[in-house]
Amino acid sequence: MFKKILALLLVSFVCNAVVSAHFGKPKYHVIIDTDGAIDDMRAISMFLAQNDTRVLAINCSQGTLAPDSIFVKVHHLLAALQHEGIPVGLDNNLDKDLPPWAAYTQKIKWASEERESSTSPKIRSTELISSVLKDCPEKITLVALGSLKTYAELVEQHPEYADKIERIVWYNNPYIDADFNESVSPESYAYFKQKDIPLDVVGNNTNRYNVDEAYLESIKNTSSKYAKQIVWVHQHPEIVSRMQAEHLQLWDDLVALYVAVPNLFRTEKAGGEVRYVTVQNDLPDEVVNKAIANMLE
């Protein structure tokens, strides 16, 4: 009974925290680096839905998919959500094989291709990000949904912009040896461990917080185009089968949730400017789902 009461209080707290953040000028200015995984689509949608977060650019870097494939998916998503004005950068292909799940991920459309985005020039990643850092008067949060490679190259090539970076928020489970995002470019993580730039490493180190029917029902209760887009994507047969097998969890989604509602998370100092971030112990799934639904509202 006590846990149920606590859960309801937390839900109320989350609702108030997220709603109150929808007023006034943006609190966060972010650049997002994506590697094309399906959880990236959900995380990007969550960031775009937030009035207190302004997405300044999205970069496509190799991880789950090759950069050119990600570029197309991101543009289709931005067109569907009416955010075509956000510039999209393109990283170089790596001399690495794509992971086994790339073939399945490539089949997943992030938006209906019946609504094509306008033709957009392919701007190289470091060129785009450095220009955004130069022109933005505010400090910027760099969000990494794949590896840290793009941001490491940026800081190395343009050290003069390091002071413009408020922090880096990266999805990578720190409790797993060589988690996928780290394995793409382990030298980049080592690089930032030695830097004075704050790095929050967000991870889901549980077997909970599944992307399932309960999650979809929670966000269906909102009327936003962002929630509708996520629900549409998760009707793909390939995703439905994985949901039924409990093979999908909230991963990169937690990065967007952490930026918006940090009180739902606990942090652990890991040395230097690095912190490990995980969902608070025993936080009910319904609270997390409700918080995401409120972000998408």
TAMO-V142902 format. One record per backbone hydrogen bond with DSSP energy under -0.5 kcal/mol. NH is the residue of the N-H (numbers start at 1). CO is the residue of the C=O. If there is no record, write none. Layout:
nh={NH | NH}
co={CO | CO}
This chain:
nh={5 | 6 | 7 | 8 | 9 | 10 | 11 | 12 | 13 | 14 | 15 | 16 | 17 | 18 | 19 | 20 | 21 | 22 | 23 | 27 | 28 | 30 | 31 | 32 | 33 | 34 | 34 | 40 | 41 | 42 | 43 | 44 | 45 | 46 | 47 | 48 | 49 | 50 | 50 | 53 | 54 | 55 | 56 | 56 | 57 | 58 | 59 | 60 | 61 | 61 | 62 | 63 | 64 | 65 | 69 | 70 | 71 | 72 | 73 | 74 | 75 | 76 | 77 | 78 | 79 | 80 | 81 | 82 | 83 | 86 | 87 | 89 | 90 | 91 | 96 | 99 | 102 | 103 | 105 | 106 | 107 | 107 | 108 | 108 | 109 | 115 | 116 | 123 | 123 | 125 | 128 | 129 | 130 | 131 | 132 | 133 | 134 | 135 | 136 | 140 | 141 | 142 | 142 | 143 | 143 | 144 | 144 | 145 | 145 | 146 | 152 | 153 | 154 | 155 | 156 | 157 | 158 | 161 | 162 | 164 | 165 | 166 | 166 | 167 | 168 | 169 | 170 | 170 | 171 | 172 | 172 | 174 | 176 | 179 | 182 | 183 | 184 | 185 | 185 | 188 | 189 | 190 | 191 | 192 | 193 | 194 | 194 | 195 | 198 | 199 | 200 | 201 | 201 | 202 | 202 | 203 | 205 | 211 | 212 | 216 | 217 | 218 | 219 | 220 | 221 | 221 | 222 | 228 | 229 | 230 | 231 | 232 | 233 | 234 | 235 | 236 | 239 | 240 | 241 | 242 | 243 | 244 | 245 | 246 | 247 | 250 | 251 | 254 | 255 | 256 | 257 | 258 | 259 | 260 | 261 | 264 | 265 | 266 | 268 | 270 | 271 | 274 | 275 | 276 | 277 | 278 | 280 | 283 | 287 | 288 | 289 | 290 | 291 | 292 | 293 | 294 | 295 | 296 | 297}
co={1 | 2 | 3 | 4 | 5 | 6 | 7 | 8 | 9 | 10 | 11 | 12 | 13 | 14 | 15 | 16 | 17 | 19 | 20 | 52 | 52 | 54 | 141 | 57 | 143 | 32 | 59 | 37 | 37 | 38 | 39 | 40 | 41 | 42 | 43 | 44 | 45 | 46 | 47 | 50 | 28 | 53 | 30 | 54 | 30 | 87 | 32 | 89 | 34 | 59 | 92 | 65 | 35 | 35 | 66 | 66 | 67 | 68 | 69 | 70 | 71 | 72 | 73 | 74 | 75 | 76 | 77 | 79 | 78 | 83 | 56 | 58 | 123 | 60 | 94 | 63 | 99 | 100 | 101 | 102 | 103 | 104 | 104 | 105 | 107 | 112 | 114 | 88 | 121 | 90 | 124 | 125 | 126 | 127 | 128 | 129 | 130 | 131 | 132 | 164 | 29 | 140 | 167 | 31 | 141 | 142 | 169 | 33 | 143 | 147 | 148 | 149 | 150 | 151 | 152 | 153 | 154 | 158 | 159 | 161 | 162 | 140 | 164 | 140 | 198 | 142 | 168 | 200 | 144 | 170 | 202 | 172 | 173 | 176 | 179 | 179 | 180 | 181 | 182 | 185 | 185 | 186 | 187 | 188 | 189 | 190 | 191 | 192 | 196 | 273 | 168 | 199 | 275 | 170 | 200 | 277 | 203 | 248 | 210 | 212 | 213 | 214 | 215 | 216 | 217 | 218 | 219 | 224 | 225 | 226 | 227 | 228 | 229 | 230 | 232 | 233 | 236 | 236 | 237 | 238 | 239 | 240 | 241 | 243 | 242 | 209 | 249 | 251 | 252 | 252 | 253 | 254 | 255 | 256 | 257 | 261 | 262 | 278 | 276 | 274 | 274 | 271 | 199 | 268 | 201 | 266 | 264 | 280 | 284 | 284 | 285 | 286 | 287 | 288 | 289 | 290 | 291 | 292 | 293}
